[in-house]
Amino acid sequence: MEELEQKIRAVLDEIRPSLQADGGDLEIVKIEGKNVLLTLTGHCGTCPYAQMTLKNGIEEILRNKVDPEIVVEKN
């Protein structure tokens, strides 16, 4: 596993408890370079704000902590 992917996975593991506290979680479908494909599960998967969580939450955190060019997409 390359260094960028390891960093992305580590940050996603930091985010998980917040999602789990709301009855949801995330699953990593695929990480290809700076593109991250996720599935939100549980309450997060059916939340009307799921896209905002991905873009304004998870993607922003990954861009700040790992690389400013990371793109997060919903599976």
N, C-alpha and C positions, 0 to 999 in steps of 0.2 A: 504494500500500500504506500503510495507516495505521500510526501510530507504535507502537501496542501490538503489532500483528502483526510489525513489524520487530524489536522487542525480543524477542519470543517466538522468532522464527527465529534471531536471533543467539545466544540462550542454547542453543537446540537444536544449533546448529553447534558450540558449546563442548562439549556432551555427547557428540557423535558419536564422537570418538576413543576414548573409554572403551568404547563399545559395539563399535566396530570392532576394538579390541584383543582382544575376546572372540569375534571371528568373526561379529559381527552388525552391525546398523545400524538406522536408523529412517527411515521415509518419512512426510512430512507429507501427510496426505490432505486435511485441511481445517482452517482456522482461522476460526472465526466468533465474533468478540468475544473472550470469555474461555474459550471452549470449543475445545479442541485435539483433533483426531482424528488418531491416529498408527497406523502399521503398523510392527511390529518385524519385521525381516527377518534372514535367515541364522540363526545359532545362537540369537539372541535371540528369533526368531519361534517357535521350537519349545521354548524353555526353559520348564520348569514354573514358574519364578519370573517369567515375563513380566509378569503382572498386578502383582506386587509392584514390579518395576522401573518400571512406568508410574506407579503410585500413590505408592510410598514413595521413589522415586528421581526420575524426570523431573518429575512433578507437584510434588513438594516443592521441587525446585530452581527451577522456574518461579515457584512461589508466593513463594519467598524473594527471587528476583532481579527479578521483573517485577511481579506482582500477586497478593495473597493469595487472590483469588477464582477463579483459573484452575482449570479442570477438564480433566484429560487422560483421554481414552477410547481404548480399543483398537479398531481397525477390524476 
